[in-house]
């Protein structure tokens, strides 16, 4: 029971990190309770393709704002000391 709870927790954390970093859910997942990870055939390939398209869009068009916000939050960018880009 504890192992299953830890696996479920890792899956959820992995998805959240992937969403923040890559803009979509994790590509490869560990099976969580009652969930099938290996979607057979074409359906699985289409799901992977959609995830890749979401990540490409995120990387190409929205990452700069996210990175600027993280830099500000972490203190790497101090507005009073730097010029605006």
N, C-alpha and C positions, 0 to 999 in steps of 0.2 A: 504494500500500500504506500509506503514512504517513497519507494523508487518511482512508482507511477506518478505521485504528486510532484516529485522533483522533475521528472521528464515533462509533465504538463507545464510546470513553471518555466523550465528552460525553453520550451517551444514558444510560450507567450512572450518571454523576454526577448528571444531571438527575433520574433516578428516585430516587436516594438523597435528594436535596434535597427533592423533592416528598413522599417518604415522611415525612421529618422535619417539614417545614413543613405539609403538607396532609393527612397521614395516609393517602395512597394514591399509586399510581404516577402519573407525569406523564400529563396528558390528551393532549396532542399530542406525538408523538415523531418524530424523524428516523429514516429507515430504517437499521437496522444490518445487519451482514452476514447475508444470507439471511433477513431478516425483513421481512414486509410490514406497513406501518403503517396503510394505509387498509383497514380491514375493511369489505367491502361490505354495503350494505343494513341490515337490521334488526339483524344481529349486532353491527355497529359501534355502532349507536345504543344497544343494550342494554349494551354494555361501557362506553360513556360514562355511561350512567345509573347503573350500579353504582359507577363511580368517583365520581360526584357524591354518591351516597348514603353511600359510605364517608367522603368528606370532610365531609359534613354531620354525620354521627355523631361523627367525630373533633373537629370544631370545637365541637359542642354539649356533648359530655360528657367529653372527655379533654384538651382544650387547656390548661386552667388548670394542671394538674399539670406538663405539659411546659414551659409558660412559667415557672412557679415554679422548676423545675429549671434552666432556662437562665439565669434571673436570678441564681440562687445561684452557678452555675458562672462567670458573667461578672463576679460581684462587685457587681452592682447591688443585691442584697439581702444584708445582713449580719445574721444571726440575732440576735446579741447587741445590736444597735442598734435593732431593730424589734420591734414586737408581732406576735404571730401573728394571721393574719386569721381 
